[in-house]
């Protein structure tokens, strides 16, 4: 990973975290120029879905051997800072005896308080810019805050600190996809795959980049590889189904979207995408059930209009929680 390329990545980011996908269907982080392409019907008949939540970040594991460049295993206390209040970036940050900025930041991150996590993690990075995990977790926290340019900078730093870290490159690729820097995302994904050809998330990120670049056939193949490497990757299953829908291959998309829903029925946009696949294969009753479950699960603003368009309601007795059809 060269410095000049890193600079190009940072400059190339547009900061756009949300894009609209194909009509009524959501992929994680893929842009479509024609939202109704391949679906038939008019724009008034199909309600476009919003971009779904980002795929979960690779969990942080400070005790892992990955990310140990320089001999650092996880968080290490900053000498002379326990219980003190240094100035500058650490102003108003409170540490009790024995606490570290990393430990506090990690705690806030786990609690979903990314603004405070970022403040503590930035203090740790400023004190120890040569440590992998603080830079890595800071990048994830900034991403969660929607600060894509800063997240790219931090994750690029983390990747440079550990030349063998797959997860740093996978998450950097995700942020680059979100930022619209698709060529750079593809390059990072390929680098991650060269480090670990069996990484399903890396192949999934590669598929997103290819689809965003309009290379649809290659995107489908990348998603298929992601599913082959890990059939339990619900996001890869969803994205493969989406890519097939984008090519008008609705019947082929159904089993992948059904599997995504089976793996994680609480994700509303998985259910909404499955509903669209059902609808386009003439399975109207199943489509209504899927749209209804999407409404109940939340996370898909357009599942409600899709359900209403088919004349269904969330009160229909055959719509159940958890993505399972009720039995008589």
Buried (B, 14 or more C-beta within 10 A) or exposed (E): BEEEEBEBBBEBBEEEBEBBBBBBBBBBBBBBEEBBEBBEEEEEEBBBBBBBEBBEBBEBEBEBEBBBBEEBEBBBBBEEBBEEEBEEBBEEBEBEEEBBBBBBBBBBBEEEBBEBBBBBBBBBBBBBEEBBBBBBBBBBBBBBBEBBBBBBBBBBBBBBBBEBBBBBBBBBBBBBBBBBBBBBBBBBBBBBBEBBEEBBBBBBBBBBBBBBBEBBEBBBBBBBBBBEBBEEBBBBBBBBBBBBBBBEBBEBBBBBBBBBBBBBBBBBBBBBBBBBBBBBBEBBEBBBBBBBBBBBBEBBBBBBBBBBBBEBEBEBEBBBEEBEEEEE
